[in-house]
Amino acid sequence: MTPFPHYQYTESFAKERDALDPLADFRSRFHFPKINGKDALYFCGNSLGLQPKTAAAYLEKELAAWANMGVDGYFHGEDPWYSVRKKSKPILAQILGALPEEVVAMNYLSVNLHLLMVSFYQPTPTRFKIIVEGGAFPSDQYMLETQIKFHGLDPKDVLVELLPRIGEYTLRTEDIVEEIRKQGSSLAMVNMAGIQYYTGQLFDIQAITQAAHEVGAVAGFDLAHAAGNAPLQLHDWEVDFATWCSYKYLNSGPGNVSGIFVHERYADRPDLPRFAGWWGHSEAERFKMEKGFQPMHGADGWQLACSNVLSLAVHQASLDLFQEAGMPAIREKSIQLTGYLEYLIEEISGDSGVLEIITPKNPAERGCQLSLLIHKGGKAVFDEWYGQGVVGDWRNPNVIRLAPAPLYTSFQDVYRFARVLEQSLKKFA
Ligand SMILES: *Cc1c(COP(=O)(O)O)cnc(C)c1O
């Protein structure tokens, strides 16, 4: 890793950093929303990533194939739809640190969490507990609650929610590992976020997985905020399963397709319980229309329904940009850019008492998002920034999340935000 730049709160410094940035040109390959007639300062890729300018052409290509070939598009043309799922595998594998057969794009995140729980949560009278971070994303909480009830159990008896120490905002790995050991043989599963949506904390997925395995439990992760944002090595870390969405850092459009990871060691386990559909059935046998489900090898064996070709086309437009940029370069820039945002916030807000960064300071414990706890001014601070063209997001009760996504955010964008921040502090401090 190159040494950290010595940051400065000057426009010339930001310009210089942009001139040195090998990914600088990617910014012009995205559409920027306008606020008051000007390109927004867009820090909301943690919620919805921006649209690659190539997305429309990728989508139009499939619309044209459909127009010109009708059903023949499944087996003819440049990219026959029958095996369209294969196209995204190599780059998803790079982003997730997986083998191509361990990943597949399908369904939606919340749906996939349920499907993976069917296979990986099999409580017994003695081993039934699930460890989750406290304050998990609502969909994950509802998923766990209803899955537990589905097994005839009471969430109160099953869920172990991890909370930060008093006076701290984020979890310590040592405390997570200790809780896993404490639950020991009663622990069935650890089911946590990779990056916590509210605090921006990146968990030590490898250490957590290892601790879970040591007590005989499985470890699964919701990577909604980690995919395309944090460096991941799911295969080497021996994570059992994971899922993510493509519309946050993966810039694939509102509600677009999710994806799953299932570790290679489950690649050929037809005995694992699962809810099946014809698209997870042996590809060669599929059109024999016969009884008897035979799961495909690897993650593909968890597919249910025929691939959403139009969704996957837009997803691919974005994935091809990730392929071109490469995750190592994206991460490198991310560390520097988020470091710059952090420096400017600390430099400018100082001890004004308006805000406090609760995301860990250590770059190894975060992605690009910083979560700011607002102590004075409440949501009015957020509204003031928005009026100046800054798109972040407000999360109840009192956090503003800002994510300078490295593919389309420049150092000058971060500098411009700093100017807005400086002005706004005159009102709220
Ligand atoms: C964004 C997000 C979701 C959203 O789930 P969908 O099924 O895509 O609507 C779920 N969990 C987490 C942790 C998220 O950040």
The ligand as a MOL file (V3000), in Angstrom:
LIG
                    3D

  0  0  0     0  0            999 V3000
M  V30 BEGIN CTAB
M  V30 COUNTS 15 15 0 0 0
M  V30 BEGIN ATOM
M  V30 1 C -29.7770 -2.9410 1.9410 0
M  V30 2 C -29.8620 -4.0890 2.8810 0
M  V30 3 C -30.8550 -5.0670 2.7460 0
M  V30 4 C -31.9260 -4.9280 1.6990 0
M  V30 5 O -32.5120 -6.1450 1.3690 0
M  V30 6 P -33.2970 -6.3040 -0.0100 0
M  V30 7 O -33.7720 -7.6880 0.0290 0
M  V30 8 O -32.3110 -6.0150 -1.1140 0
M  V30 9 O -34.3890 -5.2970 -0.0250 0
M  V30 10 C -30.8320 -6.1350 3.6350 0
M  V30 11 N -29.8860 -6.2340 4.6030 0
M  V30 12 C -28.9200 -5.3050 4.7490 0
M  V30 13 C -27.8930 -5.4520 5.8160 0
M  V30 14 C -28.8910 -4.1960 3.9150 0
M  V30 15 O -27.9550 -3.2580 4.0940 0
M  V30 END ATOM
M  V30 BEGIN BOND
M  V30 1 1 1 2
M  V30 2 1 2 3
M  V30 3 2 2 14
M  V30 4 1 3 4
M  V30 5 2 3 10
M  V30 6 1 4 5
M  V30 7 1 5 6
M  V30 8 2 6 7
M  V30 9 1 6 8
M  V30 10 1 6 9
M  V30 11 1 10 11
M  V30 12 2 11 12
M  V30 13 1 12 13
M  V30 14 1 12 14
M  V30 15 1 14 15
M  V30 END BOND
M  V30 END CTAB
M  END
